[in-house]
């Protein structure tokens, strides 16, 4: 499964960029957690609701992975996030996967 984690992460970034909430549901473990500078949620429904709130507050969001580091069942990804085709954020995601390749934890940090 280790080889697939990077591909799953790339698929997650693409699915998020498409604002595809049903696609995200299929990628998340039921006990997924999400923490960033504004959000701290646990459980699939709460995390999906937090993502839906983000999607509803932007016209477009594009995640561009610049570097991905893989270690065991974690990836660390340096990301460029472009909001509404103009605002750019630099973010680092730390994503943990379970043995089935489902996302169990997302921690996002500005920087």
N, CA, C and O atoms as CSV, one atom per row, in Angstrom:
chain,resi,resn,atom,element,x,y,z
A,1,UNK,N,N,0.820,-1.201,0.000
A,1,UNK,CA,C,0.000,0.000,0.000
A,1,UNK,C,C,0.857,1.256,0.000
A,1,UNK,O,O,0.430,2.294,-0.504
A,2,UNK,N,N,2.066,1.176,0.561
A,2,UNK,CA,C,2.938,2.349,0.675
A,2,UNK,C,C,3.129,3.053,-0.670
A,2,UNK,O,O,3.117,4.282,-0.733
A,3,UNK,N,N,3.305,2.283,-1.738
A,3,UNK,CA,C,3.528,2.876,-3.060
A,3,UNK,C,C,2.303,3.660,-3.534
A,3,UNK,O,O,2.420,4.612,-4.306
A,4,UNK,N,N,1.136,3.247,-3.062
A,4,UNK,CA,C,-0.104,3.878,-3.512
A,4,UNK,C,C,-0.437,5.157,-2.757
A,4,UNK,O,O,-1.257,5.947,-3.223
A,5,UNK,N,N,0.181,5.374,-1.607
A,5,UNK,CA,C,-0.170,6.535,-0.791
A,5,UNK,C,C,0.016,7.839,-1.562
A,5,UNK,O,O,-0.839,8.722,-1.495
A,6,UNK,N,N,1.106,7.969,-2.283
A,6,UNK,CA,C,1.344,9.197,-3.039
A,6,UNK,C,C,0.254,9.386,-4.090
A,6,UNK,O,O,-0.230,10.503,-4.277
A,7,UNK,N,N,-0.138,8.323,-4.772
A,7,UNK,CA,C,-1.201,8.416,-5.774
A,7,UNK,C,C,-2.535,8.770,-5.131
A,7,UNK,O,O,-3.306,9.553,-5.685
A,8,UNK,N,N,-2.807,8.195,-3.962
A,8,UNK,CA,C,-4.045,8.522,-3.252
A,8,UNK,C,C,-4.033,9.993,-2.847
A,8,UNK,O,O,-5.050,10.677,-2.963
A,9,UNK,N,N,-2.894,10.481,-2.376
A,9,UNK,CA,C,-2.777,11.886,-1.986
A,9,UNK,C,C,-3.003,12.804,-3.187
A,9,UNK,O,O,-3.712,13.804,-3.078
A,10,UNK,N,N,-2.411,12.474,-4.314
A,10,UNK,CA,C,-2.617,13.284,-5.526
A,10,UNK,C,C,-4.084,13.269,-5.936
A,10,UNK,O,O,-4.623,14.288,-6.368
A,11,UNK,N,N,-4.724,12.120,-5.801
A,11,UNK,CA,C,-6.151,12.021,-6.106
A,11,UNK,C,C,-6.968,12.872,-5.128
A,11,UNK,O,O,-7.941,13.511,-5.527
A,12,UNK,N,N,-6.577,12.880,-3.862
A,12,UNK,CA,C,-7.253,13.713,-2.866
A,12,UNK,C,C,-7.154,15.196,-3.247
A,12,UNK,O,O,-8.155,15.912,-3.204
A,13,UNK,N,N,-5.966,15.657,-3.615
A,13,UNK,CA,C,-5.802,17.066,-3.985
A,13,UNK,C,C,-6.648,17.411,-5.209
A,13,UNK,O,O,-7.232,18.492,-5.274
A,14,UNK,N,N,-6.716,16.507,-6.169
A,14,UNK,CA,C,-7.530,16.714,-7.373
A,14,UNK,C,C,-9.014,16.753,-7.015
A,14,UNK,O,O,-9.750,17.621,-7.485
A,15,UNK,N,N,-9.446,15.810,-6.183
A,15,UNK,CA,C,-10.849,15.739,-5.778
A,15,UNK,C,C,-11.244,16.987,-4.997
A,15,UNK,O,O,-12.333,17.525,-5.197
A,16,UNK,N,N,-10.365,17.451,-4.109
A,16,UNK,CA,C,-10.615,18.674,-3.355
A,16,UNK,C,C,-10.707,19.862,-4.306
A,16,UNK,O,O,-11.601,20.697,-4.170
A,17,UNK,N,N,-9.794,19.943,-5.260
A,17,UNK,CA,C,-9.792,21.048,-6.229
A,17,UNK,C,C,-11.072,21.065,-7.065
A,17,UNK,O,O,-11.515,22.127,-7.504
A,18,UNK,N,N,-11.654,19.909,-7.281
A,18,UNK,CA,C,-12.909,19.801,-8.031
A,18,UNK,C,C,-14.123,20.086,-7.150
A,18,UNK,O,O,-15.258,20.090,-7.628
A,19,UNK,N,N,-13.879,20.322,-5.859
A,19,UNK,CA,C,-14.946,20.553,-4.881
A,19,UNK,C,C,-15.949,19.398,-4.888
A,19,UNK,O,O,-17.161,19.599,-4.804
A,20,UNK,N,N,-15.404,18.185,-4.991
A,20,UNK,CA,C,-16.202,16.968,-5.102
A,20,UNK,C,C,-16.392,16.338,-3.721
A,20,UNK,O,O,-15.590,15.508,-3.292
A,21,UNK,N,N,-17.449,16.737,-3.038
A,21,UNK,CA,C,-17.679,16.286,-1.674
A,21,UNK,C,C,-17.934,14.779,-1.609
A,21,UNK,O,O,-17.515,14.132,-0.649
A,22,UNK,N,N,-18.610,14.207,-2.606
A,22,UNK,CA,C,-18.856,12.763,-2.614
A,22,UNK,C,C,-17.573,11.987,-2.845
A,22,UNK,O,O,-17.385,10.910,-2.279
A,23,UNK,N,N,-16.695,12.524,-3.668
A,23,UNK,CA,C,-15.393,11.904,-3.877
A,23,UNK,C,C,-14.566,11.902,-2.606
A,23,UNK,O,O,-13.874,10.928,-2.309
A,24,UNK,N,N,-14.640,13.004,-1.846
A,24,UNK,CA,C,-13.920,13.069,-0.577
A,24,UNK,C,C,-14.476,12.041,0.403
A,24,UNK,O,O,-13.718,11.387,1.120
A,25,UNK,N,N,-15.792,11.900,0.434
A,25,UNK,CA,C,-16.425,10.922,1.328
A,25,UNK,C,C,-15.835,9.523,1.094
A,25,UNK,O,O,-15.607,8.776,2.045
A,26,UNK,N,N,-15.594,9.182,-0.153
A,26,UNK,CA,C,-15.060,7.863,-0.493
A,26,UNK,C,C,-13.597,7.696,-0.064
A,26,UNK,O,O,-13.110,6.571,0.052
A,27,UNK,N,N,-12.900,8.805,0.172
A,27,UNK,CA,C,-11.476,8.751,0.522
A,27,UNK,C,C,-11.236,8.792,2.028
A,27,UNK,O,O,-10.153,8.441,2.497
A,28,UNK,N,N,-12.247,9.221,2.786
A,28,UNK,CA,C,-12.088,9.434,4.219
A,28,UNK,C,C,-12.509,8.210,5.026
A,28,UNK,O,O,-13.517,7.568,4.731
A,29,UNK,N,N,-11.719,7.904,6.045
A,29,UNK,CA,C,-12.112,6.945,7.067
A,29,UNK,C,C,-13.261,7.563,7.871
A,29,UNK,O,O,-13.355,8.787,7.961
A,30,UNK,N,N,-14.123,6.749,8.449
A,30,UNK,CA,C,-15.251,7.268,9.232
A,30,UNK,C,C,-14.803,8.127,10.406
A,30,UNK,O,O,-15.541,9.009,10.844
A,31,UNK,N,N,-13.607,7.879,10.918
A,31,UNK,CA,C,-13.094,8.612,12.075
A,31,UNK,C,C,-12.071,9.687,11.690
A,31,UNK,O,O,-11.249,10.082,12.517
A,32,UNK,N,N,-12.117,10.153,10.458
A,32,UNK,CA,C,-11.169,11.144,9.959
A,32,UNK,C,C,-11.182,12.394,10.844
A,32,UNK,O,O,-12.215,12.777,11.393
A,33,UNK,N,N,-10.007,13.016,10.966
A,33,UNK,CA,C,-9.903,14.294,11.667
A,33,UNK,C,C,-9.285,15.325,10.719
A,33,UNK,O,O,-8.499,14.991,9.832
A,34,UNK,N,N,-9.662,16.577,10.932
A,34,UNK,CA,C,-9.159,17.692,10.126
A,34,UNK,C,C,-8.812,18.833,11.065
A,34,UNK,O,O,-9.630,19.274,11.872
A,35,UNK,N,N,-7.564,19.304,10.938
A,35,UNK,CA,C,-7.141,20.454,11.737
A,35,UNK,C,C,-6.341,21.394,10.856
A,35,UNK,O,O,-5.400,20.980,10.179
A,36,UNK,N,N,-6.726,22.668,10.873
A,36,UNK,CA,C,-5.914,23.706,10.241
A,36,UNK,C,C,-5.962,24.937,11.123
A,36,UNK,O,O,-6.322,24.836,12.296
A,37,UNK,N,N,-5.614,26.078,10.600
A,37,UNK,CA,C,-5.533,27.304,11.383
A,37,UNK,C,C,-6.905,27.826,11.779
A,37,UNK,O,O,-6.992,28.691,12.652
A,38,UNK,N,N,-7.999,27.325,11.160
A,38,UNK,CA,C,-9.357,27.753,11.496
A,38,UNK,C,C,-10.265,26.608,11.928
A,38,UNK,O,O,-11.271,26.841,12.598
A,39,UNK,N,N,-9.936,25.402,11.565
A,39,UNK,CA,C,-10.834,24.254,11.705
A,39,UNK,C,C,-10.204,23.193,12.597
A,39,UNK,O,O,-9.000,22.943,12.538
A,40,UNK,N,N,-11.049,22.570,13.432
A,40,UNK,CA,C,-10.634,21.403,14.199
A,40,UNK,C,C,-11.858,20.493,14.314
A,40,UNK,O,O,-12.684,20.666,15.210
A,41,UNK,N,N,-11.970,19.523,13.402
A,41,UNK,CA,C,-13.150,18.664,13.324
A,41,UNK,C,C,-12.759,17.198,13.375
A,41,UNK,O,O,-11.660,16.817,12.974
A,42,UNK,N,N,-13.681,16.381,13.877
A,42,UNK,CA,C,-13.480,14.937,13.944
A,42,UNK,C,C,-14.743,14.231,13.482
A,42,UNK,O,O,-15.855,14.690,13.739
A,43,UNK,N,N,-14.558,13.109,12.796
A,43,UNK,CA,C,-15.675,12.333,12.269
A,43,UNK,C,C,-15.986,12.738,10.841
A,43,UNK,O,O,-15.893,13.911,10.481
A,44,UNK,N,N,-16.353,11.762,10.035
A,44,UNK,CA,C,-16.508,12.007,8.602
A,44,UNK,C,C,-17.549,13.088,8.303
A,44,UNK,O,O,-17.310,13.942,7.449
A,45,UNK,N,N,-18.686,13.071,8.979
A,45,UNK,CA,C,-19.723,14.061,8.679
A,45,UNK,C,C,-19.270,15.475,9.017
A,45,UNK,O,O,-19.537,16.406,8.257
A,46,UNK,N,N,-18.588,15.649,10.148
A,46,UNK,CA,C,-18.093,16.976,10.535
A,46,UNK,C,C,-17.007,17.469,9.592
A,46,UNK,O,O,-16.972,18.647,9.238
A,47,UNK,N,N,-16.125,16.571,9.188
A,47,UNK,CA,C,-15.046,16.956,8.267
A,47,UNK,C,C,-15.622,17.301,6.896
A,47,UNK,O,O,-15.200,18.278,6.277
A,48,UNK,N,N,-16.575,16.515,6.420
A,48,UNK,CA,C,-17.213,16.830,5.130
A,48,UNK,C,C,-17.949,18.164,5.201
A,48,UNK,O,O,-17.908,18.947,4.252
A,49,UNK,N,N,-18.616,18.424,6.312
A,49,UNK,CA,C,-19.317,19.701,6.481
A,49,UNK,C,C,-18.330,20.872,6.445
A,49,UNK,O,O,-18.616,21.908,5.846
A,50,UNK,N,N,-17.171,20.706,7.084
A,50,UNK,CA,C,-16.141,21.751,7.073
A,50,UNK,C,C,-15.628,21.982,5.652
A,50,UNK,O,O,-15.420,23.125,5.246
A,51,UNK,N,N,-15.424,20.900,4.898
A,51,UNK,CA,C,-14.979,21.027,3.510
A,51,UNK,C,C,-16.050,21.684,2.652
A,51,UNK,O,O,-15.741,22.533,1.816
A,52,UNK,N,N,-17.296,21.303,2.850
A,52,UNK,CA,C,-18.396,21.897,2.092
A,52,UNK,C,C,-18.477,23.395,2.361
A,52,UNK,O,O,-18.750,24.174,1.448
A,53,UNK,N,N,-18.247,23.799,3.594
A,53,UNK,CA,C,-18.242,25.213,3.942
A,53,UNK,C,C,-17.145,25.960,3.177
A,53,UNK,O,O,-17.368,27.067,2.688
A,54,UNK,N,N,-15.966,25.351,3.079
A,54,UNK,CA,C,-14.884,25.954,2.294
A,54,UNK,C,C,-15.324,26.098,0.840
A,54,UNK,O,O,-15.173,27.164,0.243
A,55,UNK,N,N,-15.866,25.026,0.276
A,55,UNK,CA,C,-16.268,25.027,-1.130
A,55,UNK,C,C,-17.324,26.097,-1.415
A,55,UNK,O,O,-17.297,26.735,-2.468
A,56,UNK,N,N,-18.244,26.289,-0.482
A,56,UNK,CA,C,-19.319,27.266,-0.682
A,56,UNK,C,C,-18.830,28.705,-0.584
A,56,UNK,O,O,-19.506,29.627,-1.040
A,57,UNK,N,N,-17.663,28.896,0.008
A,57,UNK,CA,C,-17.136,30.247,0.191
A,57,UNK,C,C,-16.098,30.663,-0.841
A,57,UNK,O,O,-15.520,31.746,-0.744
A,58,UNK,N,N,-15.861,29.804,-1.830
A,58,UNK,CA,C,-14.929,30.150,-2.905
A,58,UNK,C,C,-15.560,29.768,-4.246
A,58,UNK,O,O,-16.330,28.812,-4.338
A,59,UNK,N,N,-15.221,30.526,-5.264
A,59,UNK,CA,C,-15.663,30.141,-6.610
A,59,UNK,C,C,-14.823,28.989,-7.131
A,59,UNK,O,O,-15.348,28.010,-7.662
A,60,UNK,N,N,-13.504,29.119,-6.972
A,60,UNK,CA,C,-12.598,28.062,-7.399
A,60,UNK,C,C,-11.514,27.885,-6.347
A,60,UNK,O,O,-11.172,28.813,-5.614
A,61,UNK,N,N,-10.989,26.678,-6.295
A,61,UNK,CA,C,-9.855,26.377,-5.427
A,61,UNK,C,C,-9.021,25.331,-6.150
A,61,UNK,O,O,-9.532,24.300,-6.587
A,62,UNK,N,N,-7.753,25.610,-6.265
A,62,UNK,CA,C,-6.850,24.697,-6.973
A,62,UNK,C,C,-5.667,24.385,-6.070
A,62,UNK,O,O,-4.986,25.286,-5.580
A,63,UNK,N,N,-5.436,23.105,-5.862
A,63,UNK,CA,C,-4.303,22.664,-5.053
A,63,UNK,C,C,-3.218,22.149,-5.984
A,63,UNK,O,O,-3.441,21.234,-6.776
A,64,UNK,N,N,-2.046,22.748,-5.878
A,64,UNK,CA,C,-0.908,22.363,-6.702
A,64,UNK,C,C,0.185,21.824,-5.784
A,64,UNK,O,O,0.836,22.599,-5.082
A,65,UNK,N,N,0.398,20.499,-5.777
A,65,UNK,CA,C,1.479,19.941,-4.957
A,65,UNK,C,C,2.837,20.323,-5.535
A,65,UNK,O,O,3.095,20.120,-6.722
A,66,UNK,N,N,3.702,20.876,-4.690
A,66,UNK,CA,C,5.033,21.257,-5.129
A,66,UNK,C,C,6.083,20.245,-4.687
A,66,UNK,O,O,7.042,19.990,-5.415
A,67,UNK,N,N,5.909,19.668,-3.502
A,67,UNK,CA,C,6.796,18.618,-2.990
A,67,UNK,C,C,5.964,17.665,-2.155
A,67,UNK,O,O,5.086,18.090,-1.405
A,68,UNK,N,N,6.239,16.382,-2.284
A,68,UNK,CA,C,5.570,15.377,-1.461
A,68,UNK,C,C,6.637,14.452,-0.885
A,68,UNK,O,O,7.474,13.912,-1.608
A,69,UNK,N,N,6.586,14.286,0.421
A,69,UNK,CA,C,7.497,13.387,1.124
A,69,UNK,C,C,6.659,12.260,1.714
A,69,UNK,O,O,5.653,12.500,2.382
A,70,UNK,N,N,7.082,11.047,1.461
A,70,UNK,CA,C,6.368,9.859,1.925
A,70,UNK,C,C,7.172,9.173,3.022
A,70,UNK,O,O,8.359,8.898,2.848
A,71,UNK,N,N,6.530,8.900,4.140
A,71,UNK,CA,C,7.178,8.188,5.246
A,71,UNK,C,C,6.132,7.304,5.915
A,71,UNK,O,O,5.162,7.797,6.490
A,72,UNK,N,N,6.343,5.991,5.832
A,72,UNK,CA,C,5.405,5.016,6.392
A,72,UNK,C,C,3.999,5.275,5.854
A,72,UNK,O,O,3.786,5.235,4.642
A,73,UNK,N,N,3.038,5.539,6.739
A,73,UNK,CA,C,1.665,5.770,6.291
A,73,UNK,C,C,1.305,7.260,6.297
A,73,UNK,O,O,0.134,7.624,6.410
A,74,UNK,N,N,2.318,8.111,6.175
A,74,UNK,CA,C,2.122,9.562,6.152
A,74,UNK,C,C,2.695,10.157,4.873
A,74,UNK,O,O,3.671,9.658,4.313
A,75,UNK,N,N,2.062,11.237,4.428
A,75,UNK,CA,C,2.699,12.096,3.432
A,75,UNK,C,C,2.733,13.502,4.012
A,75,UNK,O,O,1.839,13.924,4.745
A,76,UNK,N,N,3.775,14.196,3.662
A,76,UNK,CA,C,3.888,15.618,3.928
A,76,UNK,C,C,3.940,16.281,2.564
A,76,UNK,O,O,4.762,15.920,1.721
A,77,UNK,N,N,3.065,17.248,2.348
A,77,UNK,CA,C,2.983,17.870,1.034
A,77,UNK,C,C,3.065,19.391,1.143
A,77,UNK,O,O,2.296,20.032,1.859
A,78,UNK,N,N,4.021,19.936,0.410
A,78,UNK,CA,C,4.125,21.385,0.278
A,78,UNK,C,C,3.211,21.768,-0.879
A,78,UNK,O,O,3.372,21.288,-2.001
A,79,UNK,N,N,2.242,22.646,-0.584
A,79,UNK,CA,C,1.194,22.948,-1.564
A,79,UNK,C,C,1.116,24.433,-1.860
A,79,UNK,O,O,1.366,25.281,-1.004
A,80,UNK,N,N,0.763,24.713,-3.098
A,80,UNK,CA,C,0.350,26.058,-3.487
A,80,UNK,C,C,-1.151,25.949,-3.734
A,80,UNK,O,O,-1.597,25.149,-4.557
A,81,UNK,N,N,-1.924,26.754,-3.018
A,81,UNK,CA,C,-3.378,26.735,-3.165
A,81,UNK,C,C,-3.802,28.074,-3.752
A,81,UNK,O,O,-3.509,29.135,-3.201
A,82,UNK,N,N,-4.492,28.001,-4.870
A,82,UNK,CA,C,-4.950,29.210,-5.551
A,82,UNK,C,C,-6.464,29.294,-5.395
A,82,UNK,O,O,-7.202,28.397,-5.803
A,83,UNK,N,N,-6.904,30.393,-4.796
A,83,UNK,CA,C,-8.326,30.604,-4.521
A,83,UNK,C,C,-8.857,31.673,-5.462
A,83,UNK,O,O,-8.282,32.752,-5.600
A,84,UNK,N,N,-9.973,31.342,-6.107
A,84,UNK,CA,C,-10.644,32.270,-7.029
A,84,UNK,C,C,-9.694,32.812,-8.099
A,84,UNK,O,O,-9.794,33.970,-8.504
A,85,UNK,N,N,-8.784,31.967,-8.542
A,85,UNK,CA,C,-7.841,32.282,-9.618
A,85,UNK,C,C,-6.912,33.453,-9.318
A,85,UNK,O,O,-6.265,33.974,-10.227
A,86,UNK,N,N,-6.836,33.879,-8.042
A,86,UNK,CA,C,-5.969,35.023,-7.762
A,86,UNK,C,C,-5.225,34.932,-6.433
A,86,UNK,O,O,-4.016,35.162,-6.397
A,87,UNK,N,N,-5.907,34.605,-5.351
A,87,UNK,CA,C,-5.246,34.552,-4.043
A,87,UNK,C,C,-4.433,33.261,-3.923
A,87,UNK,O,O,-4.932,32.174,-4.211
A,88,UNK,N,N,-3.180,33.395,-3.495
A,88,UNK,CA,C,-2.306,32.236,-3.375
A,88,UNK,C,C,-1.917,32.013,-1.920
A,88,UNK,O,O,-1.472,32.931,-1.232
A,89,UNK,N,N,-2.093,30.776,-1.467
A,89,UNK,CA,C,-1.677,30.375,-0.127
A,89,UNK,C,C,-0.580,29.326,-0.233
A,89,UNK,O,O,-0.620,28.463,-1.111
A,90,UNK,N,N,0.381,29.402,0.647
A,90,UNK,CA,C,1.387,28.357,0.787
A,90,UNK,C,C,0.974,27.554,2.015
A,90,UNK,O,O,0.788,28.106,3.099
A,91,UNK,N,N,0.833,26.239,1.830
A,91,UNK,CA,C,0.338,25.366,2.895
A,91,UNK,C,C,1.160,24.083,2.899
A,91,UNK,O,O,1.622,23.618,1.856
A,92,UNK,N,N,1.332,23.523,4.092
A,92,UNK,CA,C,1.916,22.195,4.229
A,92,UNK,C,C,0.850,21.300,4.850
A,92,UNK,O,O,0.325,21.599,5.922
A,93,UNK,N,N,0.537,20.208,4.174
A,93,UNK,CA,C,-0.392,19.203,4.694
A,93,UNK,C,C,0.384,18.007,5.205
A,93,UNK,O,O,1.335,17.550,4.570
A,94,UNK,N,N,-0.029,17.505,6.354
A,94,UNK,CA,C,0.442,16.234,6.867
A,94,UNK,C,C,-0.776,15.317,6.876
A,94,UNK,O,O,-1.727,15.548,7.623
A,95,UNK,N,N,-0.745,14.279,6.050
A,95,UNK,CA,C,-1.901,13.395,5.886
A,95,UNK,C,C,-1.510,11.985,6.302
A,95,UNK,O,O,-0.488,11.450,5.873
A,96,UNK,N,N,-2.352,11.397,7.148
A,96,UNK,CA,C,-2.141,10.021,7.602
A,96,UNK,C,C,-3.182,9.110,6.958
A,96,UNK,O,O,-4.354,9.465,6.836
A,97,UNK,N,N,-2.726,7.929,6.549
A,97,UNK,CA,C,-3.577,6.936,5.910
A,97,UNK,C,C,-3.629,5.680,6.769
A,97,UNK,O,O,-2.665,5.354,7.461
A,98,UNK,N,N,-4.770,4.968,6.722
A,98,UNK,CA,C,-4.824,3.665,7.391
A,98,UNK,C,C,-4.336,2.586,6.426
A,98,UNK,O,O,-3.954,2.887,5.295
A,99,UNK,N,N,-4.347,1.348,6.865
A,99,UNK,CA,C,-3.811,0.259,6.038
A,99,UNK,C,C,-4.659,-0.010,4.803
A,99,UNK,O,O,-4.204,-0.680,3.875
A,100,UNK,N,N,-5.886,0.505,4.780
A,100,UNK,CA,C,-6.750,0.361,3.600
A,100,UNK,C,C,-6.589,1.526,2.623
A,100,UNK,O,O,-7.259,1.572,1.592
A,101,UNK,N,N,-5.694,2.474,2.952
A,101,UNK,CA,C,-5.476,3.614,2.080
A,101,UNK,C,C,-6.488,4.732,2.260
A,101,UNK,O,O,-6.573,5.636,1.429
A,102,UNK,N,N,-7.253,4.676,3.335
A,102,UNK,CA,C,-8.226,5.731,3.632
A,102,UNK,C,C,-7.533,6.820,4.452
A,102,UNK,O,O,-6.634,6.535,5.243
A,103,UNK,N,N,-7.954,8.051,4.258
A,103,UNK,CA,C,-7.389,9.169,4.991
A,103,UNK,C,C,-7.992,9.202,6.403
A,103,UNK,O,O,-9.211,9.248,6.569
A,104,UNK,N,N,-7.120,9.177,7.407
A,104,UNK,CA,C,-7.591,9.212,8.798
A,104,UNK,C,C,-7.290,10.536,9.486
A,104,UNK,O,O,-7.901,10.862,10.504
A,105,UNK,N,N,-6.356,11.295,8.939
A,105,UNK,CA,C,-6.005,12.563,9.573
A,105,UNK,C,C,-5.417,13.515,8.542
A,105,UNK,O,O,-4.580,13.134,7.723
A,106,UNK,N,N,-5.875,14.765,8.600
A,106,UNK,CA,C,-5.314,15.840,7.784
A,106,UNK,C,C,-4.988,16.991,8.719
A,106,UNK,O,O,-5.857,17.490,9.434
A,107,UNK,N,N,-3.728,17.408,8.707
A,107,UNK,CA,C,-3.297,18.579,9.451
A,107,UNK,C,C,-2.695,19.535,8.455
A,107,UNK,O,O,-1.762,19.179,7.735
A,108,UNK,N,N,-3.219,20.755,8.403
A,108,UNK,CA,C,-2.746,21.738,7.434
A,108,UNK,C,C,-2.157,22.935,8.184
A,108,UNK,O,O,-2.713,23.420,9.170
A,109,UNK,N,N,-1.006,23.391,7.675
A,109,UNK,CA,C,-0.286,24.491,8.302
A,109,UNK,C,C,0.052,25.543,7.254
A,109,UNK,O,O,0.548,25.206,6.179
A,110,UNK,N,N,-0.208,26.797,7.549
A,110,UNK,CA,C,0.198,27.874,6.654
A,110,UNK,C,C,1.706,28.002,6.685
A,110,UNK,O,O,2.346,27.792,7.715
A,111,UNK,N,N,2.267,28.355,5.522
A,111,UNK,CA,C,3.716,28.560,5.509
A,111,UNK,C,C,4.281,28.176,4.269
A,111,UNK,O,O,5.493,28.282,4.083
